[in-house]
Amino acid sequence: MAENPSRKIHIDWKDVPPEKVAEMVKAHGLGKQCWFITRDYDQIKRYKKALPEGQTLHWMNLGNWGRVDFAKPGETEKCEAYMMALFEKAAKENFKEIDNVQLHCQVRYDADGNATFCPKPETMKRCAERLHIAGVEASMCVWQEEANRPETYLKLWEFGFDSFGTDYPEALYEAVEILKERMK
């Protein structure tokens, strides 16, 4: 990797002291190429203290570790509140030491193709705006099979997200092609 600076790697934190990860990254001269990723803001701060030039991604999930039950009363509000608590903790410090925030969302489509998002679109738009003001990249990861629809990414792009994590790259590529056509 050191021979090709365009290559990047994501290191998903798994109970190894962040200082140890930083030490290994630094030993190989890969501070700008390795992204330290976790949902634990305190671990991000420890990593950046050990490797100030290191890159970090703070992912913020919906707290459900699976599927939002859109039919269950109060479920989407509970999941959104969980994610927003993570977001507000980092926002209180103006996202210090964070290079990228990746929010998670889920979406359901009805028979007519109308989308319902969790978190709500207005919440996602506000988050993307706040991240941009703070100089932090706004990323989104869509969970479950609804991520296999290009229209999902087109909506999230409209909400202001800069980048995407996906298990369905073919749908994302299709969305990118649609956006290229629209921008001509």
VENPE-V221009 format. One line per field, one symbol per residue. ss: DSSP state (2 for helix, 1 for strand, 0 for the rest). psi: psi as a letter, one per 30 degrees, with the letter a starting at -180 (. if undefined). burial: 1 if it has 24 or more other C-alpha atoms within 12 Angstrom, else 0. Layout:
ss=???
psi=???
burial=???
//
This chain:
ss=0000000011110000022222222220000001111100222222222200001111110000000000000022222222222222222000000001111111111000001111002222222222222000111111002222022222222220001110002222222222222220
psi=effjffklkkjjkigkkeeeeeeeeefghgeffkkkklfjeeeeeeeeefieflkkkjkjaggfhckkjffkkfeeeeeeeeefeeeeeeefghhkgkfkkjlkllkkkafggkkkkjlkeeeeeeeeeeeeefgkkjlkkklafffgkefeeeeeeefgkelkklgieeeeeeeeeeeeeff.
burial=0000000001101000011011101100011111111111111111110111011111111110001101000001101101110110011000111111111111110000001111111011101101100001111111100111111111111011111111000011001100000000
//
